[in-house]
């Protein structure tokens, strides 16, 4: 499953690293692409979207599914 999220409160490379660590913490096989300038996180994972979103929220961020 591929998921694209907008993370409006991601503002720097440190934020991106925290999000990437949170995602690979719940799914070590996840492919994660993060663009800080557009605040978009793309994830390819076998886990449900809710679990991935919860991992990002647990890291202190507020993701929303990008339309």
mmCIF file as Biopython writes it, N, C-alpha, C and O atoms, coordinates in Angstrom:
data_model
#
loop_
_atom_site.group_PDB
_atom_site.id
_atom_site.type_symbol
_atom_site.label_atom_id
_atom_site.label_alt_id
_atom_site.label_comp_id
_atom_site.label_asym_id
_atom_site.label_entity_id
_atom_site.label_seq_id
_atom_site.pdbx_PDB_ins_code
_atom_site.Cartn_x
_atom_site.Cartn_y
_atom_site.Cartn_z
_atom_site.occupancy
_atom_site.B_iso_or_equiv
_atom_site.auth_seq_id
_atom_site.auth_asym_id
_atom_site.pdbx_PDB_model_num
ATOM 1   N N  . UNK A ? 1  ? 0.827  -1.165 0.000  1.0 0.0 1  A 1 
ATOM 2   C CA . UNK A ? 1  ? 0.000  0.000  0.000  1.0 0.0 1  A 1 
ATOM 3   C C  . UNK A ? 1  ? 0.882  1.243  0.000  1.0 0.0 1  A 1 
ATOM 4   O O  . UNK A ? 1  ? 1.879  1.313  0.719  1.0 0.0 1  A 1 
ATOM 5   N N  . UNK A ? 2  ? 0.506  2.203  -0.802 1.0 0.0 2  A 1 
ATOM 6   C CA . UNK A ? 2  ? 1.221  3.478  -0.812 1.0 0.0 2  A 1 
ATOM 7   C C  . UNK A ? 2  ? 0.325  4.540  -0.205 1.0 0.0 2  A 1 
ATOM 8   O O  . UNK A ? 2  ? -0.872 4.604  -0.486 1.0 0.0 2  A 1 
ATOM 9   N N  . UNK A ? 3  ? 0.924  5.366  0.626  1.0 0.0 3  A 1 
ATOM 10  C CA . UNK A ? 3  ? 0.197  6.395  1.349  1.0 0.0 3  A 1 
ATOM 11  C C  . UNK A ? 3  ? 0.948  7.705  1.200  1.0 0.0 3  A 1 
ATOM 12  O O  . UNK A ? 3  ? 2.175  7.741  1.292  1.0 0.0 3  A 1 
ATOM 13  N N  . UNK A ? 4  ? 0.210  8.779  0.970  1.0 0.0 4  A 1 
ATOM 14  C CA . UNK A ? 4  ? 0.820  10.107 0.880  1.0 0.0 4  A 1 
ATOM 15  C C  . UNK A ? 4  ? 0.169  10.984 1.935  1.0 0.0 4  A 1 
ATOM 16  O O  . UNK A ? 4  ? -1.049 11.161 1.959  1.0 0.0 4  A 1 
ATOM 17  N N  . UNK A ? 5  ? 1.008  11.528 2.806  1.0 0.0 5  A 1 
ATOM 18  C CA . UNK A ? 5  ? 0.513  12.330 3.921  1.0 0.0 5  A 1 
ATOM 19  C C  . UNK A ? 5  ? 1.075  13.740 3.861  1.0 0.0 5  A 1 
ATOM 20  O O  . UNK A ? 5  ? 2.215  13.951 3.445  1.0 0.0 5  A 1 
ATOM 21  N N  . UNK A ? 6  ? 0.264  14.702 4.281  1.0 0.0 6  A 1 
ATOM 22  C CA . UNK A ? 6  ? 0.726  16.068 4.490  1.0 0.0 6  A 1 
ATOM 23  C C  . UNK A ? 6  ? 0.996  16.205 5.982  1.0 0.0 6  A 1 
ATOM 24  O O  . UNK A ? 6  ? 0.150  15.872 6.811  1.0 0.0 6  A 1 
ATOM 25  N N  . UNK A ? 7  ? 2.189  16.700 6.315  1.0 0.0 7  A 1 
ATOM 26  C CA . UNK A ? 7  ? 2.552  16.897 7.720  1.0 0.0 7  A 1 
ATOM 27  C C  . UNK A ? 7  ? 2.920  18.375 7.856  1.0 0.0 7  A 1 
ATOM 28  O O  . UNK A ? 7  ? 4.083  18.754 7.720  1.0 0.0 7  A 1 
ATOM 29  N N  . UNK A ? 8  ? 1.913  19.197 8.126  1.0 0.0 8  A 1 
ATOM 30  C CA . UNK A ? 8  ? 2.084  20.653 8.121  1.0 0.0 8  A 1 
ATOM 31  C C  . UNK A ? 8  ? 3.065  21.150 9.179  1.0 0.0 8  A 1 
ATOM 32  O O  . UNK A ? 8  ? 3.684  22.199 8.999  1.0 0.0 8  A 1 
ATOM 33  N N  . UNK A ? 9  ? 3.217  20.406 10.291 1.0 0.0 9  A 1 
ATOM 34  C CA . UNK A ? 9  ? 4.114  20.872 11.342 1.0 0.0 9  A 1 
ATOM 35  C C  . UNK A ? 9  ? 5.532  20.293 11.233 1.0 0.0 9  A 1 
ATOM 36  O O  . UNK A ? 9  ? 6.312  20.383 12.181 1.0 0.0 9  A 1 
ATOM 37  N N  . UNK A ? 10 ? 5.863  19.702 10.087 1.0 0.0 10 A 1 
ATOM 38  C CA . UNK A ? 10 ? 7.237  19.253 9.821  1.0 0.0 10 A 1 
ATOM 39  C C  . UNK A ? 10 ? 7.980  20.441 9.203  1.0 0.0 10 A 1 
ATOM 40  O O  . UNK A ? 10 ? 7.609  20.932 8.137  1.0 0.0 10 A 1 
ATOM 41  N N  . UNK A ? 11 ? 9.041  20.896 9.893  1.0 0.0 11 A 1 
ATOM 42  C CA . UNK A ? 11 ? 9.669  22.125 9.418  1.0 0.0 11 A 1 
ATOM 43  C C  . UNK A ? 11 ? 11.158 22.015 9.100  1.0 0.0 11 A 1 
ATOM 44  O O  . UNK A ? 11 ? 11.751 22.965 8.590  1.0 0.0 11 A 1 
ATOM 45  N N  . UNK A ? 12 ? 11.776 20.849 9.400  1.0 0.0 12 A 1 
ATOM 46  C CA . UNK A ? 12 ? 13.223 20.765 9.190  1.0 0.0 12 A 1 
ATOM 47  C C  . UNK A ? 12 ? 13.661 19.322 8.979  1.0 0.0 12 A 1 
ATOM 48  O O  . UNK A ? 12 ? 12.858 18.393 9.074  1.0 0.0 12 A 1 
ATOM 49  N N  . UNK A ? 13 ? 14.922 19.154 8.698  1.0 0.0 13 A 1 
ATOM 50  C CA . UNK A ? 13 ? 15.476 17.821 8.508  1.0 0.0 13 A 1 
ATOM 51  C C  . UNK A ? 13 ? 15.384 16.961 9.759  1.0 0.0 13 A 1 
ATOM 52  O O  . UNK A ? 13 ? 15.221 15.744 9.672  1.0 0.0 13 A 1 
ATOM 53  N N  . UNK A ? 14 ? 15.490 17.591 10.913 1.0 0.0 14 A 1 
ATOM 54  C CA . UNK A ? 14 ? 15.354 16.849 12.169 1.0 0.0 14 A 1 
ATOM 55  C C  . UNK A ? 14 ? 13.955 16.275 12.311 1.0 0.0 14 A 1 
ATOM 56  O O  . UNK A ? 14 ? 13.778 15.143 12.762 1.0 0.0 14 A 1 
ATOM 57  N N  . UNK A ? 15 ? 12.962 17.066 11.923 1.0 0.0 15 A 1 
ATOM 58  C CA . UNK A ? 15 ? 11.569 16.586 11.938 1.0 0.0 15 A 1 
ATOM 59  C C  . UNK A ? 15 ? 11.427 15.392 10.995 1.0 0.0 15 A 1 
ATOM 60  O O  . UNK A ? 15 ? 10.819 14.380 11.344 1.0 0.0 15 A 1 
ATOM 61  N N  . UNK A ? 16 ? 11.991 15.523 9.811  1.0 0.0 16 A 1 
ATOM 62  C CA . UNK A ? 16 ? 11.915 14.447 8.820  1.0 0.0 16 A 1 
ATOM 63  C C  . UNK A ? 16 ? 12.573 13.177 9.347  1.0 0.0 16 A 1 
ATOM 64  O O  . UNK A ? 16 ? 12.050 12.080 9.153  1.0 0.0 16 A 1 
ATOM 65  N N  . UNK A ? 17 ? 13.715 13.320 10.012 1.0 0.0 17 A 1 
ATOM 66  C CA . UNK A ? 17 ? 14.391 12.156 10.586 1.0 0.0 17 A 1 
ATOM 67  C C  . UNK A ? 17 ? 13.547 11.499 11.669 1.0 0.0 17 A 1 
ATOM 68  O O  . UNK A ? 17 ? 13.487 10.273 11.752 1.0 0.0 17 A 1 
ATOM 69  N N  . UNK A ? 18 ? 12.895 12.306 12.497 1.0 0.0 18 A 1 
ATOM 70  C CA . UNK A ? 18 ? 12.027 11.763 13.550 1.0 0.0 18 A 1 
ATOM 71  C C  . UNK A ? 18 ? 10.871 10.978 12.952 1.0 0.0 18 A 1 
ATOM 72  O O  . UNK A ? 18 ? 10.518 9.908  13.449 1.0 0.0 18 A 1 
ATOM 73  N N  . UNK A ? 19 ? 10.280 11.507 11.887 1.0 0.0 19 A 1 
ATOM 74  C CA . UNK A ? 19 ? 9.166  10.832 11.222 1.0 0.0 19 A 1 
ATOM 75  C C  . UNK A ? 19 ? 9.641  9.534  10.582 1.0 0.0 19 A 1 
ATOM 76  O O  . UNK A ? 19 ? 8.981  8.502  10.704 1.0 0.0 19 A 1 
ATOM 77  N N  . UNK A ? 20 ? 10.779 9.581  9.902  1.0 0.0 20 A 1 
ATOM 78  C CA . UNK A ? 20 ? 11.316 8.376  9.260  1.0 0.0 20 A 1 
ATOM 79  C C  . UNK A ? 20 ? 11.608 7.299  10.299 1.0 0.0 20 A 1 
ATOM 80  O O  . UNK A ? 20 ? 11.299 6.128  10.078 1.0 0.0 20 A 1 
ATOM 81  N N  . UNK A ? 21 ? 12.200 7.682  11.432 1.0 0.0 21 A 1 
ATOM 82  C CA . UNK A ? 21 ? 12.488 6.716  12.502 1.0 0.0 21 A 1 
ATOM 83  C C  . UNK A ? 21 ? 11.201 6.118  13.063 1.0 0.0 21 A 1 
ATOM 84  O O  . UNK A ? 21 ? 11.139 4.919  13.337 1.0 0.0 21 A 1 
ATOM 85  N N  . UNK A ? 22 ? 10.178 6.947  13.233 1.0 0.0 22 A 1 
ATOM 86  C CA . UNK A ? 22 ? 8.899  6.459  13.758 1.0 0.0 22 A 1 
ATOM 87  C C  . UNK A ? 22 ? 8.288  5.432  12.811 1.0 0.0 22 A 1 
ATOM 88  O O  . UNK A ? 22 ? 7.769  4.405  13.248 1.0 0.0 22 A 1 
ATOM 89  N N  . UNK A ? 23 ? 8.353  5.715  11.516 1.0 0.0 23 A 1 
ATOM 90  C CA . UNK A ? 23 ? 7.760  4.808  10.526 1.0 0.0 23 A 1 
ATOM 91  C C  . UNK A ? 23 ? 8.541  3.503  10.411 1.0 0.0 23 A 1 
ATOM 92  O O  . UNK A ? 23 ? 7.947  2.425  10.387 1.0 0.0 23 A 1 
ATOM 93  N N  . UNK A ? 24 ? 9.854  3.593  10.342 1.0 0.0 24 A 1 
ATOM 94  C CA . UNK A ? 24 ? 10.644 2.360  10.235 1.0 0.0 24 A 1 
ATOM 95  C C  . UNK A ? 24 ? 10.670 1.599  11.558 1.0 0.0 24 A 1 
ATOM 96  O O  . UNK A ? 24 ? 11.018 0.419  11.592 1.0 0.0 24 A 1 
ATOM 97  N N  . UNK A ? 25 ? 10.306 2.270  12.634 1.0 0.0 25 A 1 
ATOM 98  C CA . UNK A ? 25 ? 10.185 1.593  13.913 1.0 0.0 25 A 1 
ATOM 99  C C  . UNK A ? 25 ? 9.007  0.629  13.940 1.0 0.0 25 A 1 
ATOM 100 O O  . UNK A ? 25 ? 9.082  -0.433 14.558 1.0 0.0 25 A 1 
ATOM 101 N N  . UNK A ? 26 ? 7.918  0.998  13.269 1.0 0.0 26 A 1 
ATOM 102 C CA . UNK A ? 26 ? 6.750  0.106  13.218 1.0 0.0 26 A 1 
ATOM 103 C C  . UNK A ? 26 ? 6.798  -0.829 12.016 1.0 0.0 26 A 1 
ATOM 104 O O  . UNK A ? 26 ? 6.198  -1.904 12.040 1.0 0.0 26 A 1 
ATOM 105 N N  . UNK A ? 27 ? 7.517  -0.421 10.953 1.0 0.0 27 A 1 
ATOM 106 C CA . UNK A ? 27 ? 7.673  -1.273 9.770  1.0 0.0 27 A 1 
ATOM 107 C C  . UNK A ? 27 ? 9.074  -1.079 9.196  1.0 0.0 27 A 1 
ATOM 108 O O  . UNK A ? 27 ? 9.291  -0.183 8.379  1.0 0.0 27 A 1 
ATOM 109 N N  . UNK A ? 28 ? 10.032 -1.917 9.620  1.0 0.0 28 A 1 
ATOM 110 C CA . UNK A ? 28 ? 11.410 -1.778 9.146  1.0 0.0 28 A 1 
ATOM 111 C C  . UNK A ? 28 ? 11.548 -1.906 7.630  1.0 0.0 28 A 1 
ATOM 112 O O  . UNK A ? 28 ? 12.532 -1.430 7.064  1.0 0.0 28 A 1 
ATOM 113 N N  . UNK A ? 29 ? 10.590 -2.534 6.967  1.0 0.0 29 A 1 
ATOM 114 C CA . UNK A ? 29 ? 10.661 -2.707 5.512  1.0 0.0 29 A 1 
ATOM 115 C C  . UNK A ? 29 ? 9.997  -1.571 4.747  1.0 0.0 29 A 1 
ATOM 116 O O  . UNK A ? 29 ? 9.989  -1.587 3.516  1.0 0.0 29 A 1 
ATOM 117 N N  . UNK A ? 30 ? 9.445  -0.594 5.438  1.0 0.0 30 A 1 
ATOM 118 C CA . UNK A ? 30 ? 8.746  0.508  4.770  1.0 0.0 30 A 1 
ATOM 119 C C  . UNK A ? 30 ? 9.716  1.338  3.935  1.0 0.0 30 A 1 
ATOM 120 O O  . UNK A ? 30 ? 10.851 1.589  4.341  1.0 0.0 30 A 1 
ATOM 121 N N  . UNK A ? 31 ? 9.249  1.757  2.766  1.0 0.0 31 A 1 
ATOM 122 C CA . UNK A ? 31 ? 9.998  2.711  1.944  1.0 0.0 31 A 1 
ATOM 123 C C  . UNK A ? 31 ? 9.409  4.088  2.234  1.0 0.0 31 A 1 
ATOM 124 O O  . UNK A ? 31 ? 8.218  4.319  2.020  1.0 0.0 31 A 1 
ATOM 125 N N  . UNK A ? 32 ? 10.242 4.993  2.717  1.0 0.0 32 A 1 
ATOM 126 C CA . UNK A ? 32 ? 9.770  6.311  3.141  1.0 0.0 32 A 1 
ATOM 127 C C  . UNK A ? 32 ? 10.481 7.387  2.339  1.0 0.0 32 A 1 
ATOM 128 O O  . UNK A ? 32 ? 11.709 7.406  2.262  1.0 0.0 32 A 1 
ATOM 129 N N  . UNK A ? 33 ? 9.706  8.283  1.743  1.0 0.0 33 A 1 
ATOM 130 C CA . UNK A ? 33 ? 10.249 9.458  1.041  1.0 0.0 33 A 1 
ATOM 131 C C  . UNK A ? 33 ? 9.666  10.686 1.707  1.0 0.0 33 A 1 
ATOM 132 O O  . UNK A ? 33 ? 8.450  10.794 1.871  1.0 0.0 33 A 1 
ATOM 133 N N  . UNK A ? 34 ? 10.531 11.614 2.093  1.0 0.0 34 A 1 
ATOM 134 C CA . UNK A ? 34 ? 10.073 12.805 2.790  1.0 0.0 34 A 1 
ATOM 135 C C  . UNK A ? 34 ? 10.615 14.039 2.082  1.0 0.0 34 A 1 
ATOM 136 O O  . UNK A ? 34 ? 11.808 14.140 1.796  1.0 0.0 34 A 1 
ATOM 137 N N  . UNK A ? 35 ? 9.704  14.984 1.802  1.0 0.0 35 A 1 
ATOM 138 C CA . UNK A ? 35 ? 10.093 16.256 1.207  1.0 0.0 35 A 1 
ATOM 139 C C  . UNK A ? 35 ? 9.709  17.360 2.191  1.0 0.0 35 A 1 
ATOM 140 O O  . UNK A ? 35 ? 8.538  17.717 2.314  1.0 0.0 35 A 1 
ATOM 141 N N  . UNK A ? 36 ? 10.706 17.893 2.886  1.0 0.0 36 A 1 
ATOM 142 C CA . UNK A ? 36 ? 10.449 18.912 3.903  1.0 0.0 36 A 1 
ATOM 143 C C  . UNK A ? 36 ? 9.871  20.177 3.272  1.0 0.0 36 A 1 
ATOM 144 O O  . UNK A ? 36 ? 9.008  20.817 3.873  1.0 0.0 36 A 1 
ATOM 145 N N  . UNK A ? 37 ? 10.322 20.548 2.086  1.0 0.0 37 A 1 
ATOM 146 C CA . UNK A ? 37 ? 9.865  21.801 1.478  1.0 0.0 37 A 1 
ATOM 147 C C  . UNK A ? 37 ? 8.377  21.780 1.141  1.0 0.0 37 A 1 
ATOM 148 O O  . UNK A ? 37 ? 7.716  22.815 1.215  1.0 0.0 37 A 1 
ATOM 149 N N  . UNK A ? 38 ? 7.844  20.624 0.776  1.0 0.0 38 A 1 
ATOM 150 C CA . UNK A ? 38 ? 6.417  20.527 0.466  1.0 0.0 38 A 1 
ATOM 151 C C  . UNK A ? 38 ? 5.625  19.935 1.635  1.0 0.0 38 A 1 
ATOM 152 O O  . UNK A ? 38 ? 4.395  19.897 1.608  1.0 0.0 38 A 1 
ATOM 153 N N  . UNK A ? 39 ? 6.352  19.471 2.669  1.0 0.0 39 A 1 
ATOM 154 C CA . UNK A ? 39 ? 5.750  18.861 3.862  1.0 0.0 39 A 1 
ATOM 155 C C  . UNK A ? 39 ? 4.960  17.590 3.533  1.0 0.0 39 A 1 
ATOM 156 O O  . UNK A ? 39 ? 3.921  17.315 4.134  1.0 0.0 39 A 1 
ATOM 157 N N  . UNK A ? 40 ? 5.478  16.819 2.559  1.0 0.0 40 A 1 
ATOM 158 C CA . UNK A ? 40 ? 4.820  15.587 2.119  1.0 0.0 40 A 1 
ATOM 159 C C  . UNK A ? 40 ? 5.664  14.377 2.520  1.0 0.0 40 A 1 
ATOM 160 O O  . UNK A ? 40 ? 6.885  14.367 2.361  1.0 0.0 40 A 1 
ATOM 161 N N  . UNK A ? 41 ? 4.982  13.365 3.042  1.0 0.0 41 A 1 
ATOM 162 C CA . UNK A ? 41 ? 5.611  12.092 3.402  1.0 0.0 41 A 1 
ATOM 163 C C  . UNK A ? 41 ? 4.937  11.008 2.570  1.0 0.0 41 A 1 
ATOM 164 O O  . UNK A ? 41 ? 3.721  10.834 2.633  1.0 0.0 41 A 1 
ATOM 165 N N  . UNK A ? 42 ? 5.739  10.278 1.787  1.0 0.0 42 A 1 
ATOM 166 C CA . UNK A ? 42 ? 5.224  9.161  0.996  1.0 0.0 42 A 1 
ATOM 167 C C  . UNK A ? 42 ? 5.740  7.876  1.616  1.0 0.0 42 A 1 
ATOM 168 O O  . UNK A ? 42 ? 6.928  7.743  1.910  1.0 0.0 42 A 1 
ATOM 169 N N  . UNK A ? 43 ? 4.826  6.929  1.811  1.0 0.0 43 A 1 
ATOM 170 C CA . UNK A ? 43 ? 5.177  5.679  2.485  1.0 0.0 43 A 1 
ATOM 171 C C  . UNK A ? 43 ? 4.665  4.502  1.666  1.0 0.0 43 A 1 
ATOM 172 O O  . UNK A ? 43 ? 3.504  4.479  1.259  1.0 0.0 43 A 1 
ATOM 173 N N  . UNK A ? 44 ? 5.535  3.525  1.428  1.0 0.0 44 A 1 
ATOM 174 C CA . UNK A ? 44 ? 5.124  2.244  0.845  1.0 0.0 44 A 1 
ATOM 175 C C  . UNK A ? 44 ? 5.308  1.212  1.946  1.0 0.0 44 A 1 
ATOM 176 O O  . UNK A ? 44 ? 6.425  0.962  2.399  1.0 0.0 44 A 1 
ATOM 177 N N  . UNK A ? 45 ? 4.191  0.612  2.375  1.0 0.0 45 A 1 
ATOM 178 C CA . UNK A ? 45 ? 4.219  -0.304 3.508  1.0 0.0 45 A 1 
ATOM 179 C C  . UNK A ? 45 ? 3.087  -1.318 3.391  1.0 0.0 45 A 1 
ATOM 180 O O  . UNK A ? 45 ? 2.106  -1.096 2.681  1.0 0.0 45 A 1 
ATOM 181 N N  . UNK A ? 46 ? 3.238  -2.419 4.092  1.0 0.0 46 A 1 
ATOM 182 C CA . UNK A ? 46 ? 2.171  -3.417 4.138  1.0 0.0 46 A 1 
ATOM 183 C C  . UNK A ? 46 ? 1.243  -3.179 5.333  1.0 0.0 46 A 1 
ATOM 184 O O  . UNK A ? 46 ? 0.221  -3.852 5.469  1.0 0.0 46 A 1 
ATOM 185 N N  . UNK A ? 47 ? 1.595  -2.228 6.192  1.0 0.0 47 A 1 
ATOM 186 C CA . UNK A ? 47 ? 0.771  -1.928 7.362  1.0 0.0 47 A 1 
ATOM 187 C C  . UNK A ? 47 ? -0.415 -1.047 6.985  1.0 0.0 47 A 1 
ATOM 188 O O  . UNK A ? 47 ? -0.364 -0.335 5.982  1.0 0.0 47 A 1 
ATOM 189 N N  . UNK A ? 48 ? -1.486 -1.092 7.784  1.0 0.0 48 A 1 
ATOM 190 C CA . UNK A ? 48 ? -2.632 -0.216 7.527  1.0 0.0 48 A 1 
ATOM 191 C C  . UNK A ? 48 ? -2.269 1.254  7.745  1.0 0.0 48 A 1 
ATOM 192 O O  . UNK A ? 48 ? -1.414 1.581  8.569  1.0 0.0 48 A 1 
ATOM 193 N N  . UNK A ? 49 ? -2.926 2.122  7.001  1.0 0.0 49 A 1 
ATOM 194 C CA . UNK A ? 49 ? -2.659 3.561  7.098  1.0 0.0 49 A 1 
ATOM 195 C C  . UNK A ? 49 ? -2.817 4.061  8.527  1.0 0.0 49 A 1 
ATOM 196 O O  . UNK A ? 49 ? -2.038 4.905  8.971  1.0 0.0 49 A 1 
ATOM 197 N N  . UNK A ? 50 ? -3.800 3.561  9.250  1.0 0.0 50 A 1 
ATOM 198 C CA . UNK A ? 50 ? -4.024 4.030  10.621 1.0 0.0 50 A 1 
ATOM 199 C C  . UNK A ? 50 ? -2.807 3.780  11.503 1.0 0.0 50 A 1 
ATOM 200 O O  . UNK A ? 50 ? -2.469 4.614  12.343 1.0 0.0 50 A 1 
ATOM 201 N N  . UNK A ? 51 ? -2.155 2.655  11.323 1.0 0.0 51 A 1 
ATOM 202 C CA . UNK A ? 51 ? -0.978 2.339  12.145 1.0 0.0 51 A 1 
ATOM 203 C C  . UNK A ? 51 ? 0.189  3.268  11.804 1.0 0.0 51 A 1 
ATOM 204 O O  . UNK A ? 51 ? 0.936  3.677  12.694 1.0 0.0 51 A 1 
ATOM 205 N N  . UNK A ? 52 ? 0.348  3.599  10.540 1.0 0.0 52 A 1 
ATOM 206 C CA . UNK A ? 52 ? 1.420  4.506  10.123 1.0 0.0 52 A 1 
ATOM 207 C C  . UNK A ? 52 ? 1.157  5.923  10.632 1.0 0.0 52 A 1 
ATOM 208 O O  . UNK A ? 52 ? 2.069  6.601  11.104 1.0 0.0 52 A 1 
ATOM 209 N N  . UNK A ? 53 ? -0.085 6.355  10.533 1.0 0.0 53 A 1 
ATOM 210 C CA . UNK A ? 53 ? -0.458 7.686  11.021 1.0 0.0 53 A 1 
ATOM 211 C C  . UNK A ? 53 ? -0.242 7.770  12.528 1.0 0.0 53 A 1 
ATOM 212 O O  . UNK A ? 53 ? 0.272  8.770  13.029 1.0 0.0 53 A 1 
ATOM 213 N N  . UNK A ? 54 ? -0.632 6.724  13.251 1.0 0.0 54 A 1 
ATOM 214 C CA . UNK A ? 54 ? -0.437 6.701  14.699 1.0 0.0 54 A 1 
ATOM 215 C C  . UNK A ? 54 ? 1.045  6.783  15.070 1.0 0.0 54 A 1 
ATOM 216 O O  . UNK A ? 54 ? 1.396  7.418  16.065 1.0 0.0 54 A 1 
ATOM 217 N N  . UNK A ? 55 ? 1.909  6.154  14.290 1.0 0.0 55 A 1 
ATOM 218 C CA . UNK A ? 55 ? 3.349  6.206  14.562 1.0 0.0 55 A 1 
ATOM 219 C C  . UNK A ? 55 ? 3.866  7.635  14.416 1.0 0.0 55 A 1 
ATOM 220 O O  . UNK A ? 55 ? 4.678  8.088  15.223 1.0 0.0 55 A 1 
ATOM 221 N N  . UNK A ? 56 ? 3.400  8.339  13.396 1.0 0.0 56 A 1 
ATOM 222 C CA . UNK A ? 56 ? 3.823  9.731  13.196 1.0 0.0 56 A 1 
ATOM 223 C C  . UNK A ? 56 ? 3.272  10.611 14.317 1.0 0.0 56 A 1 
ATOM 224 O O  . UNK A ? 56 ? 3.972  11.489 14.820 1.0 0.0 56 A 1 
ATOM 225 N N  . UNK A ? 57 ? 2.030  10.376 14.704 1.0 0.0 57 A 1 
ATOM 226 C CA . UNK A ? 57 ? 1.437  11.150 15.798 1.0 0.0 57 A 1 
ATOM 227 C C  . UNK A ? 57 ? 2.188  10.913 17.108 1.0 0.0 57 A 1 
ATOM 228 O O  . UNK A ? 57 ? 2.382  11.843 17.891 1.0 0.0 57 A 1 
ATOM 229 N N  . UNK A ? 58 ? 2.610  9.666  17.345 1.0 0.0 58 A 1 
ATOM 230 C CA . UNK A ? 58 ? 3.363  9.343  18.561 1.0 0.0 58 A 1 
ATOM 231 C C  . UNK A ? 58 ? 4.710  10.066 18.587 1.0 0.0 58 A 1 
ATOM 232 O O  . UNK A ? 58 ? 5.275  10.302 19.655 1.0 0.0 58 A 1 
ATOM 233 N N  . UNK A ? 59 ? 5.220  10.415 17.398 1.0 0.0 59 A 1 
ATOM 234 C CA . UNK A ? 59 ? 6.478  11.171 17.313 1.0 0.0 59 A 1 
ATOM 235 C C  . UNK A ? 59 ? 6.250  12.674 17.502 1.0 0.0 59 A 1 
ATOM 236 O O  . UNK A ? 59 ? 7.201  13.455 17.492 1.0 0.0 59 A 1 
ATOM 237 N N  . UNK A ? 60 ? 4.983  13.076 17.673 1.0 0.0 60 A 1 
ATOM 238 C CA . UNK A ? 60 ? 4.680  14.473 17.967 1.0 0.0 60 A 1 
ATOM 239 C C  . UNK A ? 60 ? 4.204  15.307 16.794 1.0 0.0 60 A 1 
ATOM 240 O O  . UNK A ? 60 ? 4.174  16.534 16.888 1.0 0.0 60 A 1 
ATOM 241 N N  . UNK A ? 61 ? 3.832  14.675 15.692 1.0 0.0 61 A 1 
ATOM 242 C CA . UNK A ? 61 ? 3.409  15.396 14.497 1.0 0.0 61 A 1 
ATOM 243 C C  . UNK A ? 61 ? 1.940  15.128 14.198 1.0 0.0 61 A 1 
ATOM 244 O O  . UNK A ? 61 ? 1.332  14.223 14.768 1.0 0.0 61 A 1 
ATOM 245 N N  . UNK A ? 62 ? 1.378  15.932 13.291 1.0 0.0 62 A 1 
ATOM 246 C CA . UNK A ? 62 ? -0.046 15.848 12.979 1.0 0.0 62 A 1 
ATOM 247 C C  . UNK A ? 62 ? -0.255 15.635 11.477 1.0 0.0 62 A 1 
ATOM 248 O O  . UNK A ? 62 ? -0.483 16.590 10.734 1.0 0.0 62 A 1 
ATOM 249 N N  . UNK A ? 63 ? -0.176 14.374 11.038 1.0 0.0 63 A 1 
ATOM 250 C CA . UNK A ? 63 ? -0.336 14.080 9.604  1.0 0.0 63 A 1 
ATOM 251 C C  . UNK A ? 63 ? -1.797 14.046 9.179  1.0 0.0 63 A 1 
ATOM 252 O O  . UNK A ? 63 ? -2.693 13.775 9.978  1.0 0.0 63 A 1 
ATOM 253 N N  . UNK A ? 64 ? -2.010 14.329 7.900  1.0 0.0 64 A 1 
ATOM 254 C CA . UNK A ? 64 ? -3.338 14.157 7.309  1.0 0.0 64 A 1 
ATOM 255 C C  . UNK A ? 64 ? -3.149 13.523 5.932  1.0 0.0 64 A 1 
ATOM 256 O O  . UNK A ? 64 ? -2.138 13.748 5.267  1.0 0.0 64 A 1 
ATOM 257 N N  . UNK A ? 65 ? -4.121 12.741 5.520  1.0 0.0 65 A 1 
ATOM 258 C CA . UNK A ? 65 ? -4.039 12.084 4.218  1.0 0.0 65 A 1 
ATOM 259 C C  . UNK A ? 65 ? -4.172 13.149 3.147  1.0 0.0 65 A 1 
ATOM 260 O O  . UNK A ? 65 ? -5.095 13.962 3.171  1.0 0.0 65 A 1 
ATOM 261 N N  . UNK A ? 66 ? -3.234 13.133 2.202  1.0 0.0 66 A 1 
ATOM 262 C CA . UNK A ? 66 ? -3.219 14.121 1.128  1.0 0.0 66 A 1 
ATOM 263 C C  . UNK A ? 66 ? -4.176 13.681 0.031  1.0 0.0 66 A 1 
ATOM 264 O O  . UNK A ? 66 ? -4.174 12.523 -0.386 1.0 0.0 66 A 1 
ATOM 265 N N  . UNK A ? 67 ? -4.979 14.606 -0.421 1.0 0.0 67 A 1 
ATOM 266 C CA . UNK A ? 67 ? -5.932 14.315 -1.508 1.0 0.0 67 A 1 
ATOM 267 C C  . UNK A ? 67 ? -5.347 14.638 -2.853 1.0 0.0 67 A 1 
ATOM 268 O O  . UNK A ? 67 ? -6.010 14.455 -3.874 1.0 0.0 67 A 1 
#
